[in-house]
């Protein structure tokens, strides 16, 4: 093989590796929300039991709720469906 082909293959390998790293990173960031379980609303009966921990939940009404407890309390008041953990965008 000529040195031009070797240089070309080396550069192509670098580009493809770099592309693969970005695709893998993007996939990991997008799938971050799948590491959370669905909220267990049976344990939340009123706001007094809610913790102050910030763990936002996005519901199908496009409102971000402070955490599981706040989402579940609102779910008792109106029909809400869980979308994902995180702030609604």
PyMOL Python script that loads the backbone (N, CA, C, O; Angstrom):
from pymol import cmd

cmd.read_pdbstr("""\
ATOM      1  N   UNK A   1       0.833  -1.178   0.000  1.00  0.00           N
ATOM      2  CA  UNK A   1       0.000   0.000   0.000  1.00  0.00           C
ATOM      3  C   UNK A   1       0.877   1.241   0.000  1.00  0.00           C
ATOM      4  O   UNK A   1       1.949   1.271   0.605  1.00  0.00           O
ATOM      5  N   UNK A   2       0.407   2.239  -0.678  1.00  0.00           N
ATOM      6  CA  UNK A   2       1.186   3.483  -0.713  1.00  0.00           C
ATOM      7  C   UNK A   2       0.935   4.283   0.554  1.00  0.00           C
ATOM      8  O   UNK A   2      -0.047   4.066   1.263  1.00  0.00           O
ATOM      9  N   UNK A   3       1.827   5.194   0.817  1.00  0.00           N
ATOM     10  CA  UNK A   3       1.700   6.000   2.042  1.00  0.00           C
ATOM     11  C   UNK A   3       0.472   6.901   2.003  1.00  0.00           C
ATOM     12  O   UNK A   3      -0.054   7.265   3.054  1.00  0.00           O
ATOM     13  N   UNK A   4       0.012   7.264   0.822  1.00  0.00           N
ATOM     14  CA  UNK A   4      -1.203   8.087   0.700  1.00  0.00           C
ATOM     15  C   UNK A   4      -2.413   7.308   1.193  1.00  0.00           C
ATOM     16  O   UNK A   4      -3.250   7.859   1.909  1.00  0.00           O
ATOM     17  N   UNK A   5      -2.519   6.043   0.823  1.00  0.00           N
ATOM     18  CA  UNK A   5      -3.627   5.216   1.271  1.00  0.00           C
ATOM     19  C   UNK A   5      -3.580   4.995   2.778  1.00  0.00           C
ATOM     20  O   UNK A   5      -4.614   5.000   3.445  1.00  0.00           O
ATOM     21  N   UNK A   6      -2.411   4.808   3.294  1.00  0.00           N
ATOM     22  CA  UNK A   6      -2.265   4.606   4.738  1.00  0.00           C
ATOM     23  C   UNK A   6      -2.698   5.855   5.487  1.00  0.00           C
ATOM     24  O   UNK A   6      -3.396   5.762   6.497  1.00  0.00           O
ATOM     25  N   UNK A   7      -2.296   7.011   5.008  1.00  0.00           N
ATOM     26  CA  UNK A   7      -2.712   8.280   5.630  1.00  0.00           C
ATOM     27  C   UNK A   7      -4.228   8.437   5.531  1.00  0.00           C
ATOM     28  O   UNK A   7      -4.881   8.834   6.496  1.00  0.00           O
ATOM     29  N   UNK A   8      -4.781   8.124   4.362  1.00  0.00           N
ATOM     30  CA  UNK A   8      -6.228   8.228   4.167  1.00  0.00           C
ATOM     31  C   UNK A   8      -6.978   7.311   5.131  1.00  0.00           C
ATOM     32  O   UNK A   8      -7.936   7.741   5.773  1.00  0.00           O
ATOM     33  N   UNK A   9      -6.558   6.069   5.238  1.00  0.00           N
ATOM     34  CA  UNK A   9      -7.218   5.122   6.140  1.00  0.00           C
ATOM     35  C   UNK A   9      -7.072   5.538   7.598  1.00  0.00           C
ATOM     36  O   UNK A   9      -7.998   5.361   8.390  1.00  0.00           O
ATOM     37  N   UNK A  10      -5.928   6.084   7.953  1.00  0.00           N
ATOM     38  CA  UNK A  10      -5.708   6.558   9.314  1.00  0.00           C
ATOM     39  C   UNK A  10      -6.662   7.714   9.638  1.00  0.00           C
ATOM     40  O   UNK A  10      -7.287   7.727  10.699  1.00  0.00           O
ATOM     41  N   UNK A  11      -6.769   8.673   8.730  1.00  0.00           N
ATOM     42  CA  UNK A  11      -7.679   9.807   8.945  1.00  0.00           C
ATOM     43  C   UNK A  11      -9.134   9.351   8.969  1.00  0.00           C
ATOM     44  O   UNK A  11      -9.925   9.827   9.784  1.00  0.00           O
ATOM     45  N   UNK A  12      -9.483   8.438   8.085  1.00  0.00           N
ATOM     46  CA  UNK A  12     -10.843   7.915   8.071  1.00  0.00           C
ATOM     47  C   UNK A  12     -11.171   7.216   9.392  1.00  0.00           C
ATOM     48  O   UNK A  12     -12.271   7.369   9.924  1.00  0.00           O
ATOM     49  N   UNK A  13     -10.229   6.462   9.909  1.00  0.00           N
ATOM     50  CA  UNK A  13     -10.415   5.789  11.201  1.00  0.00           C
ATOM     51  C   UNK A  13     -10.621   6.803  12.314  1.00  0.00           C
ATOM     52  O   UNK A  13     -11.500   6.626  13.157  1.00  0.00           O
ATOM     53  N   UNK A  14      -9.824   7.858  12.326  1.00  0.00           N
ATOM     54  CA  UNK A  14      -9.985   8.895  13.353  1.00  0.00           C
ATOM     55  C   UNK A  14     -11.353   9.558  13.268  1.00  0.00           C
ATOM     56  O   UNK A  14     -11.997   9.787  14.291  1.00  0.00           O
ATOM     57  N   UNK A  15     -11.793   9.864  12.068  1.00  0.00           N
ATOM     58  CA  UNK A  15     -13.098  10.511  11.885  1.00  0.00           C
ATOM     59  C   UNK A  15     -14.209   9.575  12.342  1.00  0.00           C
ATOM     60  O   UNK A  15     -15.110  10.000  13.065  1.00  0.00           O
ATOM     61  N   UNK A  16     -14.162   8.323  11.939  1.00  0.00           N
ATOM     62  CA  UNK A  16     -15.215   7.382  12.324  1.00  0.00           C
ATOM     63  C   UNK A  16     -15.226   7.115  13.826  1.00  0.00           C
ATOM     64  O   UNK A  16     -16.295   6.993  14.424  1.00  0.00           O
ATOM     65  N   UNK A  17     -14.058   7.023  14.436  1.00  0.00           N
ATOM     66  CA  UNK A  17     -14.001   6.849  15.893  1.00  0.00           C
ATOM     67  C   UNK A  17     -14.594   8.050  16.604  1.00  0.00           C
ATOM     68  O   UNK A  17     -15.356   7.900  17.559  1.00  0.00           O
ATOM     69  N   UNK A  18     -14.248   9.237  16.142  1.00  0.00           N
ATOM     70  CA  UNK A  18     -14.774  10.457  16.742  1.00  0.00           C
ATOM     71  C   UNK A  18     -16.290  10.509  16.591  1.00  0.00           C
ATOM     72  O   UNK A  18     -16.999  10.866  17.532  1.00  0.00           O
ATOM     73  N   UNK A  19     -16.786  10.153  15.411  1.00  0.00           N
ATOM     74  CA  UNK A  19     -18.226  10.128  15.173  1.00  0.00           C
ATOM     75  C   UNK A  19     -18.903   9.114  16.092  1.00  0.00           C
ATOM     76  O   UNK A  19     -19.964   9.391  16.652  1.00  0.00           O
ATOM     77  N   UNK A  20     -18.292   7.948  16.246  1.00  0.00           N
ATOM     78  CA  UNK A  20     -18.855   6.912  17.105  1.00  0.00           C
ATOM     79  C   UNK A  20     -18.935   7.343  18.558  1.00  0.00           C
ATOM     80  O   UNK A  20     -19.907   7.033  19.247  1.00  0.00           O
ATOM     81  N   UNK A  21     -17.923   8.053  19.027  1.00  0.00           N
ATOM     82  CA  UNK A  21     -17.926   8.543  20.403  1.00  0.00           C
ATOM     83  C   UNK A  21     -19.063   9.537  20.598  1.00  0.00           C
ATOM     84  O   UNK A  21     -19.747   9.496  21.621  1.00  0.00           O
ATOM     85  N   UNK A  22     -19.276  10.424  19.639  1.00  0.00           N
ATOM     86  CA  UNK A  22     -20.352  11.403  19.758  1.00  0.00           C
ATOM     87  C   UNK A  22     -21.724  10.740  19.715  1.00  0.00           C
ATOM     88  O   UNK A  22     -22.622  11.127  20.464  1.00  0.00           O
ATOM     89  N   UNK A  23     -21.892   9.767  18.865  1.00  0.00           N
ATOM     90  CA  UNK A  23     -23.166   9.051  18.787  1.00  0.00           C
ATOM     91  C   UNK A  23     -23.425   8.307  20.092  1.00  0.00           C
ATOM     92  O   UNK A  23     -24.545   8.332  20.602  1.00  0.00           O
ATOM     93  N   UNK A  24     -22.412   7.649  20.637  1.00  0.00           N
ATOM     94  CA  UNK A  24     -22.559   6.919  21.885  1.00  0.00           C
ATOM     95  C   UNK A  24     -22.883   7.876  23.036  1.00  0.00           C
ATOM     96  O   UNK A  24     -23.761   7.589  23.850  1.00  0.00           O
ATOM     97  N   UNK A  25     -22.184   9.003  23.105  1.00  0.00           N
ATOM     98  CA  UNK A  25     -22.428   9.990  24.160  1.00  0.00           C
ATOM     99  C   UNK A  25     -23.842  10.538  24.068  1.00  0.00           C
ATOM    100  O   UNK A  25     -24.525  10.660  25.084  1.00  0.00           O
ATOM    101  N   UNK A  26     -24.284  10.867  22.875  1.00  0.00           N
ATOM    102  CA  UNK A  26     -25.636  11.383  22.677  1.00  0.00           C
ATOM    103  C   UNK A  26     -26.675  10.352  23.119  1.00  0.00           C
ATOM    104  O   UNK A  26     -27.653  10.688  23.786  1.00  0.00           O
ATOM    105  N   UNK A  27     -26.450   9.098  22.742  1.00  0.00           N
ATOM    106  CA  UNK A  27     -27.388   8.042  23.119  1.00  0.00           C
ATOM    107  C   UNK A  27     -27.448   7.879  24.633  1.00  0.00           C
ATOM    108  O   UNK A  27     -28.524   7.667  25.191  1.00  0.00           O
ATOM    109  N   UNK A  28     -26.315   7.975  25.295  1.00  0.00           N
ATOM    110  CA  UNK A  28     -26.288   7.849  26.754  1.00  0.00           C
ATOM    111  C   UNK A  28     -27.011   9.008  27.414  1.00  0.00           C
ATOM    112  O   UNK A  28     -27.746   8.809  28.381  1.00  0.00           O
ATOM    113  N   UNK A  29     -26.815  10.209  26.909  1.00  0.00           N
ATOM    114  CA  UNK A  29     -27.484  11.366  27.489  1.00  0.00           C
ATOM    115  C   UNK A  29     -28.987  11.297  27.274  1.00  0.00           C
ATOM    116  O   UNK A  29     -29.753  11.644  28.173  1.00  0.00           O
ATOM    117  N   UNK A  30     -29.419  10.862  26.114  1.00  0.00           N
ATOM    118  CA  UNK A  30     -30.839  10.751  25.843  1.00  0.00           C
ATOM    119  C   UNK A  30     -31.477   9.646  26.670  1.00  0.00           C
ATOM    120  O   UNK A  30     -32.644   9.756  27.046  1.00  0.00           O
ATOM    121  N   UNK A  31     -30.744   8.599  26.955  1.00  0.00           N
ATOM    122  CA  UNK A  31     -31.325   7.481  27.694  1.00  0.00           C
ATOM    123  C   UNK A  31     -31.192   7.655  29.200  1.00  0.00           C
ATOM    124  O   UNK A  31     -31.566   6.765  29.963  1.00  0.00           O
ATOM    125  N   UNK A  32     -30.667   8.784  29.628  1.00  0.00           N
ATOM    126  CA  UNK A  32     -30.484   9.015  31.066  1.00  0.00           C
ATOM    127  C   UNK A  32     -31.794   8.882  31.817  1.00  0.00           C
ATOM    128  O   UNK A  32     -31.817   8.367  32.935  1.00  0.00           O
ATOM    129  N   UNK A  33     -32.896   9.343  31.212  1.00  0.00           N
ATOM    130  CA  UNK A  33     -34.184   9.306  31.879  1.00  0.00           C
ATOM    131  C   UNK A  33     -34.710   7.889  32.061  1.00  0.00           C
ATOM    132  O   UNK A  33     -35.606   7.675  32.877  1.00  0.00           O
ATOM    133  N   UNK A  34     -34.185   6.927  31.334  1.00  0.00           N
ATOM    134  CA  UNK A  34     -34.655   5.559  31.460  1.00  0.00           C
ATOM    135  C   UNK A  34     -34.103   4.875  32.700  1.00  0.00           C
ATOM    136  O   UNK A  34     -34.537   3.771  33.029  1.00  0.00           O
ATOM    137  N   UNK A  35     -33.168   5.492  33.389  1.00  0.00           N
ATOM    138  CA  UNK A  35     -32.619   4.909  34.601  1.00  0.00           C
ATOM    139  C   UNK A  35     -33.543   5.097  35.792  1.00  0.00           C
ATOM    140  O   UNK A  35     -33.353   4.457  36.826  1.00  0.00           O
ATOM    141  N   UNK A  36     -34.539   5.961  35.665  1.00  0.00           N
ATOM    142  CA  UNK A  36     -35.476   6.220  36.747  1.00  0.00           C
ATOM    143  C   UNK A  36     -36.683   5.296  36.627  1.00  0.00           C
ATOM    144  O   UNK A  36     -37.118   4.954  35.527  1.00  0.00           O
ATOM    145  N   UNK A  37     -37.206   4.906  37.767  1.00  0.00           N
ATOM    146  CA  UNK A  37     -38.437   4.119  37.778  1.00  0.00           C
ATOM    147  C   UNK A  37     -39.628   5.061  37.680  1.00  0.00           C
ATOM    148  O   UNK A  37     -39.521   6.253  37.970  1.00  0.00           O
ATOM    149  N   UNK A  38     -40.749   4.513  37.273  1.00  0.00           N
ATOM    150  CA  UNK A  38     -41.980   5.304  37.269  1.00  0.00           C
ATOM    151  C   UNK A  38     -42.334   5.659  38.706  1.00  0.00           C
ATOM    152  O   UNK A  38     -42.084   4.869  39.617  1.00  0.00           O
ATOM    153  N   UNK A  39     -42.916   6.845  38.922  1.00  0.00           N
ATOM    154  CA  UNK A  39     -43.281   7.227  40.289  1.00  0.00           C
ATOM    155  C   UNK A  39     -44.296   6.255  40.886  1.00  0.00           C
ATOM    156  O   UNK A  39     -45.262   5.869  40.227  1.00  0.00           O
ATOM    157  N   UNK A  40     -44.068   5.866  42.140  1.00  0.00           N
ATOM    158  CA  UNK A  40     -44.995   5.001  42.862  1.00  0.00           C
ATOM    159  C   UNK A  40     -45.926   5.895  43.666  1.00  0.00           C
ATOM    160  O   UNK A  40     -45.599   6.296  44.783  1.00  0.00           O
ATOM    161  N   UNK A  41     -47.073   6.204  43.106  1.00  0.00           N
ATOM    162  CA  UNK A  41     -47.979   7.179  43.718  1.00  0.00           C
ATOM    163  C   UNK A  41     -48.755   6.630  44.911  1.00  0.00           C
ATOM    164  O   UNK A  41     -49.415   7.395  45.614  1.00  0.00           O
ATOM    165  N   UNK A  42     -48.693   5.345  45.151  1.00  0.00           N
ATOM    166  CA  UNK A  42     -49.451   4.786  46.276  1.00  0.00           C
ATOM    167  C   UNK A  42     -48.888   5.228  47.629  1.00  0.00           C
ATOM    168  O   UNK A  42     -49.594   5.168  48.635  1.00  0.00           O
ATOM    169  N   UNK A  43     -47.647   5.665  47.667  1.00  0.00           N
ATOM    170  CA  UNK A  43     -47.032   6.065  48.942  1.00  0.00           C
ATOM    171  C   UNK A  43     -47.253   7.532  49.289  1.00  0.00           C
ATOM    172  O   UNK A  43     -46.904   7.957  50.390  1.00  0.00           O
ATOM    173  N   UNK A  44     -47.822   8.311  48.384  1.00  0.00           N
ATOM    174  CA  UNK A  44     -48.018   9.742  48.633  1.00  0.00           C
ATOM    175  C   UNK A  44     -49.498  10.045  48.822  1.00  0.00           C
ATOM    176  O   UNK A  44     -50.309   9.845  47.918  1.00  0.00           O
ATOM    177  N   UNK A  45     -49.835  10.533  50.018  1.00  0.00           N
ATOM    178  CA  UNK A  45     -51.242  10.826  50.303  1.00  0.00           C
ATOM    179  C   UNK A  45     -51.529  12.315  50.408  1.00  0.00           C
ATOM    180  O   UNK A  45     -52.615  12.761  50.040  1.00  0.00           O
ATOM    181  N   UNK A  46     -50.563  13.097  50.908  1.00  0.00           N
ATOM    182  CA  UNK A  46     -50.763  14.539  50.985  1.00  0.00           C
ATOM    183  C   UNK A  46     -49.425  15.274  50.897  1.00  0.00           C
ATOM    184  O   UNK A  46     -48.362  14.658  50.977  1.00  0.00           O
ATOM    185  N   UNK A  47     -49.489  16.582  50.735  1.00  0.00           N
ATOM    186  CA  UNK A  47     -48.279  17.392  50.546  1.00  0.00           C
ATOM    187  C   UNK A  47     -47.367  17.395  51.767  1.00  0.00           C
ATOM    188  O   UNK A  47     -46.167  17.639  51.638  1.00  0.00           O
ATOM    189  N   UNK A  48     -47.909  17.131  52.932  1.00  0.00           N
ATOM    190  CA  UNK A  48     -47.084  17.133  54.143  1.00  0.00           C
ATOM    191  C   UNK A  48     -46.009  16.055  54.095  1.00  0.00           C
ATOM    192  O   UNK A  48     -44.955  16.194  54.715  1.00  0.00           O
ATOM    193  N   UNK A  49     -46.277  14.985  53.359  1.00  0.00           N
ATOM    194  CA  UNK A  49     -45.323  13.878  53.263  1.00  0.00           C
ATOM    195  C   UNK A  49     -44.271  14.080  52.174  1.00  0.00           C
ATOM    196  O   UNK A  49     -43.358  13.266  52.038  1.00  0.00           O
ATOM    197  N   UNK A  50     -44.391  15.153  51.402  1.00  0.00           N
ATOM    198  CA  UNK A  50     -43.469  15.382  50.287  1.00  0.00           C
ATOM    199  C   UNK A  50     -42.102  15.847  50.784  1.00  0.00           C
ATOM    200  O   UNK A  50     -42.003  16.661  51.702  1.00  0.00           O
ATOM    201  N   UNK A  51     -41.064  15.320  50.168  1.00  0.00           N
ATOM    202  CA  UNK A  51     -39.710  15.761  50.519  1.00  0.00           C
ATOM    203  C   UNK A  51     -39.378  17.037  49.752  1.00  0.00           C
ATOM    204  O   UNK A  51     -40.083  17.425  48.820  1.00  0.00           O
ATOM    205  N   UNK A  52     -38.303  17.669  50.162  1.00  0.00           N
ATOM    206  CA  UNK A  52     -37.851  18.902  49.516  1.00  0.00           C
ATOM    207  C   UNK A  52     -36.836  18.609  48.402  1.00  0.00           C
ATOM    208  O   UNK A  52     -36.317  19.533  47.776  1.00  0.00           O
ATOM    209  N   UNK A  53     -36.558  17.337  48.160  1.00  0.00           N
ATOM    210  CA  UNK A  53     -35.553  16.966  47.157  1.00  0.00           C
ATOM    211  C   UNK A  53     -36.041  17.332  45.754  1.00  0.00           C
ATOM    212  O   UNK A  53     -37.160  17.002  45.361  1.00  0.00           O
ATOM    213  N   UNK A  54     -35.183  18.015  45.020  1.00  0.00           N
ATOM    214  CA  UNK A  54     -35.513  18.401  43.654  1.00  0.00           C
ATOM    215  C   UNK A  54     -35.184  17.251  42.710  1.00  0.00           C
ATOM    216  O   UNK A  54     -34.018  16.912  42.504  1.00  0.00           O
ATOM    217  N   UNK A  55     -36.220  16.662  42.146  1.00  0.00           N
ATOM    218  CA  UNK A  55     -36.087  15.576  41.162  1.00  0.00           C
ATOM    219  C   UNK A  55     -37.259  15.743  40.193  1.00  0.00           C
ATOM    220  O   UNK A  55     -38.250  15.017  40.272  1.00  0.00           O
ATOM    221  N   UNK A  56     -37.133  16.720  39.266  1.00  0.00           N
ATOM    222  CA  UNK A  56     -38.276  17.114  38.432  1.00  0.00           C
ATOM    223  C   UNK A  56     -38.842  15.979  37.596  1.00  0.00           C
ATOM    224  O   UNK A  56     -38.131  15.077  37.153  1.00  0.00           O
ATOM    225  N   UNK A  57     -40.146  16.060  37.399  1.00  0.00           N
ATOM    226  CA  UNK A  57     -40.870  15.118  36.556  1.00  0.00           C
ATOM    227  C   UNK A  57     -41.682  15.912  35.552  1.00  0.00           C
ATOM    228  O   UNK A  57     -42.373  16.865  35.913  1.00  0.00           O
ATOM    229  N   UNK A  58     -41.597  15.524  34.309  1.00  0.00           N
ATOM    230  CA  UNK A  58     -42.397  16.144  33.259  1.00  0.00           C
ATOM    231  C   UNK A  58     -43.634  15.279  33.034  1.00  0.00           C
ATOM    232  O   UNK A  58     -43.537  14.070  32.826  1.00  0.00           O
ATOM    233  N   UNK A  59     -44.789  15.921  33.082  1.00  0.00           N
ATOM    234  CA  UNK A  59     -46.048  15.215  32.860  1.00  0.00           C
ATOM    235  C   UNK A  59     -46.585  15.558  31.473  1.00  0.00           C
ATOM    236  O   UNK A  59     -46.040  16.416  30.778  1.00  0.00           O
ATOM    237  N   UNK A  60     -47.653  14.880  31.084  1.00  0.00           N
ATOM    238  CA  UNK A  60     -48.195  15.097  29.748  1.00  0.00           C
ATOM    239  C   UNK A  60     -48.867  16.456  29.588  1.00  0.00           C
ATOM    240  O   UNK A  60     -49.193  16.845  28.466  1.00  0.00           O
ATOM    241  N   UNK A  61     -49.082  17.186  30.675  1.00  0.00           N
ATOM    242  CA  UNK A  61     -49.615  18.548  30.561  1.00  0.00           C
ATOM    243  C   UNK A  61     -48.507  19.573  30.320  1.00  0.00           C
ATOM    244  O   UNK A  61     -48.752  20.779  30.310  1.00  0.00           O
ATOM    245  N   UNK A  62     -47.269  19.066  30.125  1.00  0.00           N
ATOM    246  CA  UNK A  62     -46.076  19.882  29.835  1.00  0.00           C
ATOM    247  C   UNK A  62     -45.675  20.772  31.005  1.00  0.00           C
ATOM    248  O   UNK A  62     -45.025  21.799  30.808  1.00  0.00           O
ATOM    249  N   UNK A  63     -46.055  20.387  32.213  1.00  0.00           N
ATOM    250  CA  UNK A  63     -45.645  21.095  33.427  1.00  0.00           C
ATOM    251  C   UNK A  63     -44.610  20.237  34.138  1.00  0.00           C
ATOM    252  O   UNK A  63     -44.764  19.021  34.253  1.00  0.00           O
ATOM    253  N   UNK A  64     -43.554  20.886  34.614  1.00  0.00           N
ATOM    254  CA  UNK A  64     -42.529  20.186  35.382  1.00  0.00           C
ATOM    255  C   UNK A  64     -42.914  20.233  36.856  1.00  0.00           C
ATOM    256  O   UNK A  64     -43.075  21.310  37.430  1.00  0.00           O
ATOM    257  N   UNK A  65     -43.058  19.071  37.458  1.00  0.00           N
ATOM    258  CA  UNK A  65     -43.376  18.980  38.876  1.00  0.00           C
ATOM    259  C   UNK A  65     -42.096  18.771  39.669  1.00  0.00           C
ATOM    260  O   UNK A  65     -41.149  18.150  39.187  1.00  0.00           O
ATOM    261  N   UNK A  66     -42.078  19.295  40.890  1.00  0.00           N
ATOM    262  CA  UNK A  66     -40.867  19.362  41.704  1.00  0.00           C
ATOM    263  C   UNK A  66     -40.228  17.996  41.946  1.00  0.00           C
ATOM    264  O   UNK A  66     -39.009  17.851  41.856  1.00  0.00           O
ATOM    265  N   UNK A  67     -41.042  17.013  42.248  1.00  0.00           N
ATOM    266  CA  UNK A  67     -40.546  15.648  42.463  1.00  0.00           C
ATOM    267  C   UNK A  67     -41.717  14.668  42.360  1.00  0.00           C
ATOM    268  O   UNK A  67     -42.834  15.059  42.023  1.00  0.00           O
ATOM    269  N   UNK A  68     -41.453  13.405  42.649  1.00  0.00           N
ATOM    270  CA  UNK A  68     -42.481  12.357  42.540  1.00  0.00           C
ATOM    271  C   UNK A  68     -43.731  12.704  43.340  1.00  0.00           C
ATOM    272  O   UNK A  68     -44.853  12.569  42.851  1.00  0.00           O
ATOM    273  N   UNK A  69     -43.526  13.143  44.551  1.00  0.00           N
ATOM    274  CA  UNK A  69     -44.645  13.421  45.451  1.00  0.00           C
ATOM    275  C   UNK A  69     -45.559  14.505  44.886  1.00  0.00           C
ATOM    276  O   UNK A  69     -46.778  14.336  44.853  1.00  0.00           O
ATOM    277  N   UNK A  70     -44.981  15.602  44.448  1.00  0.00           N
ATOM    278  CA  UNK A  70     -45.783  16.701  43.900  1.00  0.00           C
ATOM    279  C   UNK A  70     -46.527  16.253  42.638  1.00  0.00           C
ATOM    280  O   UNK A  70     -47.678  16.633  42.422  1.00  0.00           O
ATOM    281  N   UNK A  71     -45.872  15.454  41.822  1.00  0.00           N
ATOM    282  CA  UNK A  71     -46.529  14.904  40.632  1.00  0.00           C
ATOM    283  C   UNK A  71     -47.716  14.031  41.031  1.00  0.00           C
ATOM    284  O   UNK A  71     -48.799  14.154  40.459  1.00  0.00           O
ATOM    285  N   UNK A  72     -47.515  13.155  42.005  1.00  0.00           N
ATOM    286  CA  UNK A  72     -48.575  12.226  42.415  1.00  0.00           C
ATOM    287  C   UNK A  72     -49.761  12.947  43.049  1.00  0.00           C
ATOM    288  O   UNK A  72     -50.910  12.565  42.827  1.00  0.00           O
ATOM    289  N   UNK A  73     -49.493  13.975  43.826  1.00  0.00           N
ATOM    290  CA  UNK A  73     -50.587  14.748  44.438  1.00  0.00           C
ATOM    291  C   UNK A  73     -51.413  15.420  43.344  1.00  0.00           C
ATOM    292  O   UNK A  73     -52.643  15.401  43.394  1.00  0.00           O
ATOM    293  N   UNK A  74     -50.743  16.013  42.360  1.00  0.00           N
ATOM    294  CA  UNK A  74     -51.463  16.636  41.247  1.00  0.00           C
ATOM    295  C   UNK A  74     -52.194  15.589  40.406  1.00  0.00           C
ATOM    296  O   UNK A  74     -53.261  15.861  39.856  1.00  0.00           O
ATOM    297  N   UNK A  75     -51.624  14.412  40.312  1.00  0.00           N
ATOM    298  CA  UNK A  75     -52.246  13.333  39.544  1.00  0.00           C
ATOM    299  C   UNK A  75     -53.565  12.910  40.183  1.00  0.00           C
ATOM    300  O   UNK A  75     -54.484  12.479  39.487  1.00  0.00           O
ATOM    301  N   UNK A  76     -53.658  13.033  41.508  1.00  0.00           N
ATOM    302  CA  UNK A  76     -54.913  12.714  42.204  1.00  0.00           C
ATOM    303  C   UNK A  76     -55.990  13.737  41.869  1.00  0.00           C
ATOM    304  O   UNK A  76     -57.177  13.409  41.843  1.00  0.00           O
ATOM    305  N   UNK A  77     -55.574  14.988  41.609  1.00  0.00           N
ATOM    306  CA  UNK A  77     -56.529  16.064  41.330  1.00  0.00           C
ATOM    307  C   UNK A  77     -57.009  16.064  39.890  1.00  0.00           C
ATOM    308  O   UNK A  77     -58.178  16.345  39.624  1.00  0.00           O
ATOM    309  N   UNK A  78     -56.117  15.750  38.958  1.00  0.00           N
ATOM    310  CA  UNK A  78     -56.478  15.759  37.539  1.00  0.00           C
ATOM    311  C   UNK A  78     -55.773  14.608  36.838  1.00  0.00           C
ATOM    312  O   UNK A  78     -54.801  14.053  37.350  1.00  0.00           O
ATOM    313  N   UNK A  79     -56.268  14.263  35.678  1.00  0.00           N
ATOM    314  CA  UNK A  79     -55.673  13.142  34.930  1.00  0.00           C
ATOM    315  C   UNK A  79     -54.327  13.561  34.377  1.00  0.00           C
ATOM    316  O   UNK A  79     -54.244  14.399  33.479  1.00  0.00           O
ATOM    317  N   UNK A  80     -53.284  12.978  34.915  1.00  0.00           N
ATOM    318  CA  UNK A  80     -51.932  13.239  34.436  1.00  0.00           C
ATOM    319  C   UNK A  80     -51.275  11.927  34.065  1.00  0.00           C
ATOM    320  O   UNK A  80     -51.562  10.879  34.644  1.00  0.00           O
ATOM    321  N   UNK A  81     -50.401  12.006  33.101  1.00  0.00           N
ATOM    322  CA  UNK A  81     -49.597  10.849  32.740  1.00  0.00           C
ATOM    323  C   UNK A  81     -48.134  11.244  32.822  1.00  0.00           C
ATOM    324  O   UNK A  81     -47.747  12.349  32.444  1.00  0.00           O
ATOM    325  N   UNK A  82     -47.345  10.332  33.316  1.00  0.00           N
ATOM    326  CA  UNK A  82     -45.909  10.516  33.425  1.00  0.00           C
ATOM    327  C   UNK A  82     -45.291  10.518  32.028  1.00  0.00           C
ATOM    328  O   UNK A  82     -45.620   9.661  31.207  1.00  0.00           O
ATOM    329  N   UNK A  83     -44.390  11.479  31.748  1.00  0.00           N
ATOM    330  CA  UNK A  83     -43.656  11.484  30.478  1.00  0.00           C
ATOM    331  C   UNK A  83     -42.221  11.041  30.713  1.00  0.00           C
ATOM    332  O   UNK A  83     -41.775  10.045  30.143  1.00  0.00           O
ATOM    333  N   UNK A  84     -41.489  11.783  31.558  1.00  0.00           N
ATOM    334  CA  UNK A  84     -40.092  11.427  31.858  1.00  0.00           C
ATOM    335  C   UNK A  84     -39.611  12.227  33.056  1.00  0.00           C
ATOM    336  O   UNK A  84     -40.221  13.225  33.440  1.00  0.00           O
ATOM    337  N   UNK A  85     -38.511  11.776  33.639  1.00  0.00           N
ATOM    338  CA  UNK A  85     -37.871  12.534  34.706  1.00  0.00           C
ATOM    339  C   UNK A  85     -37.062  13.641  34.062  1.00  0.00           C
ATOM    340  O   UNK A  85     -36.310  13.409  33.116  1.00  0.00           O
ATOM    341  N   UNK A  86     -37.221  14.826  34.577  1.00  0.00           N
ATOM    342  CA  UNK A  86     -36.510  15.984  34.050  1.00  0.00           C
ATOM    343  C   UNK A  86     -37.467  17.130  33.822  1.00  0.00           C
ATOM    344  O   UNK A  86     -38.683  16.986  33.953  1.00  0.00           O
ATOM    345  N   UNK A  87     -36.902  18.264  33.480  1.00  0.00           N
ATOM    346  CA  UNK A  87     -37.690  19.464  33.227  1.00  0.00           C
ATOM    347  C   UNK A  87     -38.295  19.368  31.829  1.00  0.00           C
ATOM    348  O   UNK A  87     -37.621  18.968  30.880  1.00  0.00           O
ATOM    349  N   UNK A  88     -39.560  19.735  31.710  1.00  0.00           N
ATOM    350  CA  UNK A  88     -40.223  19.702  30.404  1.00  0.00           C
ATOM    351  C   UNK A  88     -39.568  20.732  29.475  1.00  0.00           C
ATOM    352  O   UNK A  88     -39.239  21.848  29.879  1.00  0.00           O
ATOM    353  N   UNK A  89     -39.395  20.320  28.238  1.00  0.00           N
ATOM    354  CA  UNK A  89     -38.814  21.229  27.260  1.00  0.00           C
ATOM    355  C   UNK A  89     -39.805  21.534  26.177  1.00  0.00           C
ATOM    356  O   UNK A  89     -39.498  22.288  25.254  1.00  0.00           O
TER     357      UNK A  89
END
""", "prot")
cmd.dss("prot")
cmd.show_as("cartoon", "prot")
cmd.util.cbc("prot")
cmd.orient("prot")
